[in-house]
């Protein structure tokens, strides 16, 4: 399945499923829950600095026992995910995660196939404390990093029979992701080892299959609140809609 995911590199299709209609469980029509209680972080710590790797190929920020558990399936190459990162994530951290009411887990989802694999593998090449800063940096610099997307995509199409690791490394080198993470403290040898890590590719493949089976993920960003999908309308920005769903959940 890894090879099948990585083969989806046709430039004309790379953004086809990013920011599409998110038809979920209809949180906007369910009865509002009573407000939940917050919880202070342990002495000397903050919930926004409490990050844990999860069993679903994700990283969770915040109170692990938060009554409201928010999950995002996102793509580092999706402009709608980058928009949420810029407009919504700072408010989510300050107003909801910091209080201990909400935890937030980001799960990489390769909606664009091969294009997503290199930044995902490099994004998982750092320790827990660096995961979200690197994710934020990739989102903030997304347009620059994807400036040569069409050109590199054509090069990849000509690489018949290349291994998934070779394809990922080519994307990382030619788009600039390799230099990007090196500038942020990841040694070249470590970055290349992460791009060649078959175990990480297998883990991503299994997580993607599980996301499809459990939640029928069809677009990014896709959000879950307490394991129930949030319905987002494609005509508006994600954060105002998501915030309403969080408030209805008691946030």
C-alpha positions as CSV (number, residue, x, y, z in Angstrom):
1,X,0.0,0.0,0.0
2,X,2.9,2.4,0.6
3,X,3.9,2.2,-3.0
4,X,0.3,2.9,-4.1
5,X,0.2,6.0,-1.9
6,X,3.5,7.2,-3.2
7,X,2.5,6.7,-6.8
8,X,-0.2,9.4,-6.5
9,X,2.0,12.1,-7.7
10,X,0.3,13.6,-10.8
11,X,0.7,17.3,-10.4
12,X,-2.8,18.1,-11.6
13,X,-4.3,16.1,-8.8
14,X,-2.0,17.1,-5.9
15,X,-4.5,19.6,-4.4
16,X,-7.7,17.9,-5.5
17,X,-8.8,16.8,-2.1
18,X,-7.4,19.5,0.1
19,X,-10.0,21.7,1.7
20,X,-13.0,19.8,0.3
21,X,-16.4,19.4,1.8
22,X,-16.1,17.7,5.2
23,X,-19.4,15.8,5.8
24,X,-19.2,14.4,9.3
25,X,-21.5,13.5,12.2
26,X,-23.2,16.9,12.2
27,X,-21.8,18.3,15.4
28,X,-23.5,21.6,14.5
29,X,-26.9,20.1,14.9
30,X,-26.4,18.1,18.2
31,X,-27.4,19.5,21.6
32,X,-24.8,21.6,23.3
33,X,-23.0,20.0,26.2
34,X,-22.5,21.6,29.6
35,X,-19.3,23.6,30.0
36,X,-16.4,21.4,31.0
37,X,-13.9,22.2,33.8
38,X,-10.4,23.1,33.1
39,X,-7.3,21.7,34.9
40,X,-4.1,23.4,35.8
41,X,-0.9,21.9,34.4
42,X,1.6,20.4,36.8
43,X,3.8,22.9,38.6
44,X,6.4,24.5,36.4
45,X,4.8,23.2,33.2
46,X,2.2,24.4,30.7
47,X,-0.2,22.3,28.7
48,X,0.9,23.9,25.5
49,X,4.4,22.5,26.1
50,X,3.1,19.0,27.0
51,X,3.5,16.9,23.9
52,X,3.2,13.1,23.6
53,X,3.5,10.8,20.6
54,X,0.3,8.7,20.1
55,X,-0.4,5.2,18.8
56,X,-2.2,6.7,15.8
57,X,0.9,8.2,14.1
58,X,0.1,11.5,15.7
59,X,1.4,13.9,18.4
60,X,-0.9,15.3,21.1
61,X,-0.5,18.6,22.8
62,X,-2.2,19.4,26.1
63,X,-3.8,17.7,29.0
64,X,-3.9,13.9,28.3
65,X,-7.0,13.7,30.4
66,X,-8.8,16.7,28.8
67,X,-12.5,16.1,28.5
68,X,-12.5,17.4,25.0
69,X,-10.2,15.6,22.6
70,X,-9.6,17.3,19.3
71,X,-7.9,15.5,16.4
72,X,-6.9,16.9,13.1
73,X,-6.0,14.9,10.1
74,X,-3.9,17.3,8.1
75,X,-1.5,17.6,5.2
76,X,1.7,19.7,5.3
77,X,1.1,20.5,1.6
78,X,-2.5,21.6,2.0
79,X,-3.1,25.4,1.9
80,X,-6.3,25.0,4.0
81,X,-4.4,23.3,6.7
82,X,-1.8,26.1,6.6
83,X,-4.6,28.6,6.9
84,X,-5.9,26.9,10.0
85,X,-2.4,26.7,11.4
86,X,-1.9,30.5,10.9
87,X,-5.4,31.7,11.9
88,X,-6.8,29.1,14.3
89,X,-4.0,27.2,16.0
90,X,-2.7,30.2,18.1
91,X,-6.2,30.8,19.4
92,X,-6.8,27.1,20.0
93,X,-3.6,27.0,22.1
94,X,-4.2,30.1,24.1
95,X,-7.9,29.8,24.7
96,X,-8.6,26.0,24.9
97,X,-5.4,23.9,25.2
98,X,-3.8,26.1,27.8
99,X,-6.8,25.7,30.1
100,X,-6.6,22.0,30.2
101,X,-10.1,21.6,28.7
102,X,-8.9,20.6,25.3
103,X,-6.2,18.4,24.0
104,X,-5.1,18.6,20.3
105,X,-3.6,15.8,18.3
106,X,-2.2,16.3,14.8
107,X,-2.2,13.2,12.6
108,X,-0.4,13.5,9.2
109,X,-2.5,12.3,6.3
110,X,-1.0,12.0,2.8
111,X,-3.9,13.4,0.9
112,X,-1.6,14.3,-2.0
113,X,0.2,11.0,-2.2
114,X,3.9,11.2,-2.9
115,X,4.1,14.9,-2.4
116,X,3.2,14.6,1.3
117,X,5.6,11.8,2.2
118,X,8.9,13.7,2.4
119,X,7.6,16.4,4.8
120,X,5.8,13.8,6.9
121,X,8.9,11.7,7.3
122,X,11.1,14.7,8.1
123,X,8.4,16.1,10.4
124,X,8.6,12.8,12.4
125,X,12.4,13.0,12.5
126,X,12.5,15.2,15.6
127,X,11.7,14.6,19.2
128,X,8.4,15.4,20.9
129,X,9.3,18.9,21.9
130,X,10.2,19.9,18.4
131,X,7.3,18.3,16.6
132,X,4.8,21.2,16.7
133,X,7.4,24.0,16.1
134,X,8.6,22.2,13.0
135,X,5.0,21.5,11.8
136,X,4.2,25.2,12.3
137,X,7.3,26.3,10.4
138,X,6.5,23.9,7.5
139,X,3.0,25.3,7.3
140,X,4.1,28.9,7.5
141,X,6.6,28.3,4.7
142,X,4.4,26.1,2.6
143,X,4.2,28.3,-0.5
144,X,8.0,28.7,-0.7
145,X,8.6,25.0,-0.2
146,X,6.1,24.0,-2.9
147,X,7.1,26.7,-5.4
148,X,8.7,24.0,-7.6
149,X,5.9,21.4,-7.1
150,X,5.0,21.1,-10.8
151,X,8.6,20.8,-12.0
152,X,9.6,18.2,-9.4
153,X,6.4,16.3,-9.9
154,X,7.2,15.9,-13.6
155,X,10.7,14.6,-12.6
156,X,9.1,12.1,-10.3
157,X,6.8,10.8,-13.0
158,X,9.9,10.0,-15.1
159,X,11.4,7.9,-12.3
160,X,9.8,4.6,-13.3
161,X,10.5,1.8,-10.8
162,X,12.1,4.1,-8.2
163,X,11.6,3.0,-4.6
164,X,9.3,5.0,-2.3
165,X,12.4,6.1,-0.3
166,X,14.1,7.4,-3.4
167,X,11.0,9.3,-4.4
168,X,10.7,10.8,-1.0
169,X,14.3,11.8,-0.9
170,X,14.0,13.4,-4.4
171,X,11.0,15.5,-3.3
172,X,12.9,16.5,-0.1
173,X,16.0,17.6,-1.9
174,X,14.4,19.3,-4.9
175,X,11.6,21.1,-3.0
176,X,14.0,22.3,-0.3
177,X,12.6,20.3,2.7
178,X,16.0,18.7,3.3
179,X,17.7,22.1,3.7
180,X,14.7,23.4,5.6
181,X,15.0,20.8,8.4
182,X,18.8,21.1,8.4
183,X,18.5,24.8,9.1
184,X,16.3,23.9,12.1
185,X,18.8,21.5,13.7
186,X,18.3,18.1,12.0
187,X,21.6,16.8,10.8
188,X,21.8,15.8,7.1
189,X,22.6,12.2,7.9
190,X,19.7,11.9,10.3
191,X,17.3,13.5,7.9
192,X,18.4,11.2,5.0
193,X,18.0,8.2,7.4
194,X,14.5,9.3,8.2
195,X,13.6,9.6,4.5
196,X,14.9,6.0,4.0
197,X,13.1,4.5,7.0
198,X,10.9,1.7,5.8
199,X,9.4,1.2,9.3
200,X,8.2,4.8,9.3
201,X,6.7,4.3,5.8
202,X,4.9,1.2,7.0
203,X,3.6,3.0,10.1
204,X,2.3,5.8,8.0
205,X,0.6,3.4,5.6
206,X,-1.1,1.6,8.4
207,X,-2.2,4.8,10.1
208,X,-3.6,6.1,6.7
209,X,-5.5,2.8,6.2
210,X,-6.9,3.1,9.8
211,X,-8.0,6.7,9.2
212,X,-9.8,5.6,6.1
213,X,-11.5,2.6,7.8
214,X,-12.4,4.4,11.0
215,X,-13.3,7.9,9.8
216,X,-13.5,7.8,6.0
217,X,-11.1,10.7,5.7
218,X,-11.7,12.4,2.3
219,X,-10.2,15.8,2.7
220,X,-7.8,17.8,4.8
221,X,-8.2,19.3,7.3
222,X,-10.6,16.8,8.9
223,X,-11.4,17.3,12.5
224,X,-12.7,15.0,15.2
225,X,-14.1,16.0,18.6
226,X,-14.2,13.1,21.0
227,X,-13.9,10.7,18.1
228,X,-16.9,12.3,16.2
229,X,-16.2,14.1,12.9
230,X,-16.9,17.8,12.7
231,X,-18.8,19.0,9.7
232,X,-17.0,21.9,8.0
233,X,-18.5,23.9,5.1
234,X,-16.0,24.6,2.4
235,X,-17.2,28.2,1.9
236,X,-15.7,29.4,5.1
237,X,-12.5,29.3,7.1
238,X,-12.1,26.3,9.4
239,X,-11.4,28.0,12.7
240,X,-14.7,29.8,13.3
241,X,-16.6,26.6,12.5
242,X,-14.3,24.5,14.6
243,X,-14.6,26.9,17.5
244,X,-18.3,26.7,17.5
245,X,-18.1,22.9,17.6
246,X,-15.7,23.1,20.5
247,X,-18.0,25.4,22.4
248,X,-20.9,23.1,21.8
249,X,-18.8,20.3,23.2
250,X,-18.4,22.3,26.4
251,X,-15.2,24.2,25.7
